[in-house]
Amino acid sequence: MQLSAIICDIVILAVSAVLLIISLDKLKDDRHKKPAVRAMLIGMVLSIVAFFTPEFIFPFQAIALIFMVYTDFAAGTGLLAFYSAVSMVAYNDGSVYFFYCFVSGLILLLLYRNPVNGFTYKKPLLLYSLYSILIYVAFMLKFSVRLTPESVIGPACGLFVNVIIVLIALPKIGHEVLFALEEKYAAVVDPEYELMLRLKKENNLEYKRALHGGYLADRLAEKIGADRRMARACAYYHRIGGLVENDSSPSERTANLIAEHEFPDDMQRCINVYTGYVRDRYSKENAITMFSDELIKSLLRLMSERPGEKINYDALINLVCEKVSARPQIMESDLSMRDLRVIKQRLKEEKLYYDFLR
């Protein structure tokens, strides 16, 4: 083998390994760690076995898809790249083999990137099969590969095995992971969730602040294209630690309480970033929460101090937006200047809603 080919293989293998290592902390939920690691290890074993078997027959793409369901798209892509690189080295093949396996697998991952929004099987698998065949034929024509039984049977068997595994495994995973996670998201952002009911019973003022802040956060998220459930959850629960009395900080009490109630990991992180328990840049959902919470807090205070007095909502919103926009968390957040303008306008469109706070 030429030195240039060896160097190329090493570079591809190293880059794919780095991608895999970076992606290993992307689990959506710690409860899914075991099946995710199991899927990854099965692929690793098959990569090693590939040293002694024909090309193309192992379902690396389907395994990467299963791993993606437990983690995210970047993690699935990293695992797919690693499998493709290891099997390329095992078969002593060139980078063309790597790119065929990786590109066709990447198409499969893209087709199932948001399965919660459209959990179907026939159309994605049909498209994946067609694209795989077209890519393989294109490589054969490009590199003048002779049409032999070996050049057809291996890829055909591999494609068939990938499709069968997706058809068998994905419905079960979809029910146990995706739909279960979806139900948990929906439960947490329900005003009747147990923590919200407990807050209502123990501190009605805090409950009103959380409830109405969540409503506004949801409206703002819808307007600027942010995650509505994440924004609502952040507004509901960023002060929920007040239900616990101990010597720890409010942010730590909040973090512990939402962990005890097994909030989805990404939702826990969103809330913990807002409270400062986790240090990171504010997302759009965090920033939205700060605007909605500050406005609701100001409205409730004014209504309590000046009952019956008419409030100039436009002036109050201008003041709140100016004050919040100047905070470092917002200035360094993911919000654009357009988002800030839209937020102010959307808050002013909710004037009728504010009258119901009295």
TANOR-V20750 format. One line per field, one symbol per residue. burial: b if it has 24 or more other ideal C-beta (glycine too) atoms within 12 Angstrom, else e. A space follows every 10 residues. Layout:
burial = ???
This chain:
burial = eeeeeeebbe ebbeebbebb eebbebbbbe ebeebbeebb ebbbebbeeb eeeebbbbbb bbbbbbbbbb bbbebbbbbb bbbbbbbbbb bebbbbbbbb bbbbbbbbbb bbeebeeeee beebbeebbe bbbebbeebe eeeeeeeeee eeebbeebbe bbbebbbebb eebbeebbee bbebbebbbe bebebbeebe eeeeebbbbb bbbbbbbbbb bebbebbbbb bbbbbbbbbb bbbbeeeeeb bebbbbbbbe bebbbbbbbb bbbbbebeee ebbbbbbbbb bbbbbbbbbb ebbeeeeeee bebeebbeeb beebbeeebb eebebeeebb ebbbebbbeb eeebeebe
